[in-house]
């Protein structure tokens, strides 16, 4: 579960780390995520990489661990850094979720939900595009660019 600061803004994944494991939830979860990439041993880590255009794309797999179909709503939080009027980066995230366009594709079909069949899997592709407001904020605030991260 992502953590928020006193203002309700999510901490960057780079600041809060991987968090603590709730062992009970981990062994009784109805589904788990992984990235279908043998080079990283199919780890449950999604990295959207660099982008000079402000367009990001990533895929992950939702694998059912039960005998019943499961449906999840897809949602995302997109973050970058905050700077003061002198250009110093503050230790606080800037939520830019309202400055991005996000499209989810589930097994090749555009959808905001993913339904995983009993014992089966579904592949989700996430396309994130920074709108002009986000690009301007980053370009005007950070001379050398800045991270865009968040949670899906």
C-alpha positions in Angstrom: 0.0 0.0 0.0 1.6 3.3 -1.0 2.2 5.8 1.7 1.1 9.4 1.7 2.5 12.5 3.4 0.7 14.9 5.8 -0.9 16.6 2.7 -2.2 13.4 1.2 0.3 13.3 -1.6 1.9 9.9 -2.3 5.6 9.4 -1.5 7.6 8.5 -4.6 8.4 4.8 -4.9 12.1 5.9 -4.9 11.6 7.3 -1.4 9.5 4.7 0.3 11.2 1.6 -1.1 9.5 -1.7 -1.5 7.8 -1.5 1.9 6.9 -4.3 4.4 5.4 -7.6 3.5 2.2 -8.6 5.1 2.8 -12.4 5.1 -0.8 -13.3 5.7 -2.0 -11.3 2.7 0.9 -12.5 0.5 0.0 -16.2 1.0 -3.7 -15.7 0.7 -3.8 -13.2 -2.2 -6.3 -14.1 -5.0 -3.8 -12.8 -7.7 -0.3 -11.7 -8.1 1.6 -9.5 -10.6 4.8 -10.2 -12.6 6.6 -8.8 -15.6 7.0 -11.3 -18.5 10.7 -10.8 -18.9 13.1 -13.6 -18.4 16.1 -11.2 -18.2 14.8 -9.9 -14.8 13.6 -13.3 -13.7 9.9 -12.4 -14.1 10.1 -10.1 -11.1 7.0 -8.1 -9.9 8.7 -4.8 -10.7 7.4 -2.5 -13.4 9.9 0.0 -14.8 8.6 2.5 -17.4 12.1 3.7 -18.4 13.2 7.0 -19.8 11.3 9.2 -22.2 12.3 12.4 -23.9 8.9 12.6 -25.6 6.8 12.2 -22.4 5.3 8.9 -23.6 5.8 5.8 -21.5 4.6 2.2 -22.1 4.8 -0.9 -19.8 3.3 -4.3 -19.6 2.6 -6.6 -16.7 0.7 -9.8 -16.1 -2.0 -10.4 -13.5 -2.0 -14.1 -12.6 -5.0 -15.7 -10.8 -4.2 -17.9 -7.8 -7.9 -18.9 -7.2 -10.6 -21.0 -8.7 -12.8 -18.0 -9.5 -12.6 -15.1 -11.9 -11.3 -11.8 -10.3 -12.0 -8.3 -11.6 -9.8 -5.3 -10.7 -10.3 -1.6 -11.6 -7.1 -0.1 -13.1 -5.9 3.2 -11.7 -2.7 5.1 -11.6 -1.0 7.9 -9.7 1.7 9.8 -11.6 4.3 11.8 -9.6 7.4 14.0 -10.1 9.4 16.2 -7.7 8.6 19.6 -6.2 11.0 22.5 -6.2 11.1 25.8 -4.3 11.3 29.2 -6.0 15.1 29.0 -6.1 15.0 25.7 -8.0 16.0 23.5 -5.0 14.3 20.1 -5.1 12.2 19.6 -2.0 11.6 16.2 -0.3 8.0 16.2 -1.5 6.3 14.6 -4.5 4.2 16.6 -6.9 1.1 14.7 -8.0 0.7 15.3 -11.8 -2.0 12.7 -12.3 -4.3 15.4 -13.7 -1.6 16.3 -16.3 -1.3 12.9 -18.0 -3.4 10.8 -20.3 -3.4 7.1 -19.4 -4.8 4.2 -21.5 -4.9 0.6 -20.3 -5.1 -2.3 -22.7 -6.1 -5.7 -21.4 -5.2 -8.6 -23.6 -5.3 -6.2 -26.6 -8.6 -4.5 -25.7 -8.8 -1.0 -24.3 -10.4 -1.2 -20.8 -10.2 0.4 -17.3 -10.8 -3.0 -15.7 -9.1 -6.3 -15.9 -10.9 -9.6 -15.4 -8.7 -12.6 -14.8 -10.2 -16.0 -15.4 -10.0 -18.7 -12.7 -6.5 -20.0 -12.7 -5.6 -17.9 -15.7 -3.8 -14.7 -16.5 -4.3 -11.4 -18.3 -1.7 -9.0 -19.7 -2.1 -5.3 -19.1 -0.4 -2.7 -21.1 -0.2 0.9 -19.6 0.4 3.9 -21.9 1.1 7.1 -20.1 1.4 10.4 -22.0 2.5 13.6 -20.3 0.2 16.4 -21.4 1.6 19.9 -22.2 1.0 21.1 -18.7 3.2 18.3 -17.2 5.9 18.8 -19.8 5.9 22.6 -19.2 6.0 22.1 -15.4 9.0 19.7 -15.7 10.8 21.8 -18.3 10.3 25.1 -16.5 11.1 23.7 -13.0 14.0 21.3 -13.6 16.8 22.5 -15.9 18.1 18.9 -16.4 14.8 17.0 -16.4 13.3 15.0 -13.6 11.9 11.6 -12.7 8.3 10.7 -13.5 7.1 7.8 -11.3 4.1 6.6 -9.4 1.9 3.7 -8.9 -0.5 1.6 -11.0 
